[in-house]
């Protein structure tokens, strides 16, 4: 469908969101930045949270996983709410919930309180991340969205860097509680800017929430992800198997329900869009491969190499910085040549980084880790803007919120699975309890055991390479889907 066939179909939509596109983009980038900070900053604070709140080793990891699970379960739902009640309104509500959750986390007093308050934080983050992609799609016409998502990747990369640097300083010299306190002024400033700059004047329509579909999908994803994360800390038993099978069954029930709803939470017709499925699956497999890298490299540096969490994390900073520089250029390339080439090239580059990681030894020079981090940062910065652009370009404007939420859901499911796979493979030679202690930063390894564990990490990196190759193949397959259309136009 072209603009000639439907003149002014796109322009009125994105022109009604704001009168200053640059300031609006800064607001969106701030939302991504603050949620990215909270993803990496908490990793460094785990040992202090464990000590300060007397959280058990097996439970402290849920400070991260609970946050990710919440975003995963809500991403699609809040994306749909954005379509129904206004993406900007839901985006601003997400900021408010996130700030309140951060405030509560800073005041937490025991294990249950920090876990519950992190879930509240995750609810706010889900509103922000799921609707940010849709807002960008509304701000920019299709031929400029790659550039916009490239700038958005700067927010993520800078947030990750700030999380590492600021988090290390705060945890080392102040108190772990301040990793949550700092979100409060930043979040309040972002809310004020969003209210003043973003104005969604698009027409509203009455809709009914698909409560049954929401509950079924939520329980399905929770069952599957709970089983996968439990496998990272315990062996397969009846309870884990029940959650896994139950989650899969509920997923089929959800599809059955959605087909019979007048106003379904997820319009399954979105999967009929030719390039949508490979784009979403590429995001899933890239996440399951790439998110594990953070865990695996930190375990290598903190375990066999005996570095502190802050020193280990600082080695990864160059990759994030260079990645933030590459992002906008990769986005512009996606606008010029289409998203398929930059996305697939980015995935191939990440395979190279994983190959380097898979050959680390206990005496490997640490600058090799830095080089691999830079290569990985370049690859991810090529992939994210291009793939996000591909999803939103394929999506009808009325389904921007659903498409953005689906993209985040697939990526977040991959992130949680990535954690489980990393721990499962890495703990082949030593106990899962010791593997967890290495990741959290409460212990390290010496002598022969360090070499044994390093070899186990090699296997985990090779598994990640396999997932990344699958993502690259899915990304490249989109050429086959769009080539007949391109050929017919010529």
Secondary structure by P-SEA (a helix, b strand, c coil): ccccccccccaaaaaaccccaaaaaaaaaaaaaaaaaaacccccaaaaaaaaacccccccccaaaaaaaaaaacaaaaaaaaaaccaaaaaaaaaaaaaaaaaaaaacccaaaaaaaaaaaaaaaaaaaaaaaaaaaaacccccaaaaaaaaaaaaaaaaaaaaaaaaaaaacccaaaaaaaaaaaaaaaaaaaaaccccccbbbbbbbaaaaaaaaaaaaaaaaaaaaaaacccccaaaaaaaaaaaaaaaaaaaaaaaccccccccccccccaaaaaaaaaaaaaaaccaaaaaaaaaaaccccccaaaaaaaaaaaaaaaaaaaaaaaaaaaaccaaaaaaaaaaaaaaaaaaaaaccccccaaaaaaaaaaaaaaaaacaaaaaaaaaaaccccaaaaaaaaaaaaaaaaaaaaaaaaaaaaaccccaaaaaaaaacccccccaaaaaaaaaaaaaaaaaaaaaaaaaaaaacccccaaaaaaaac
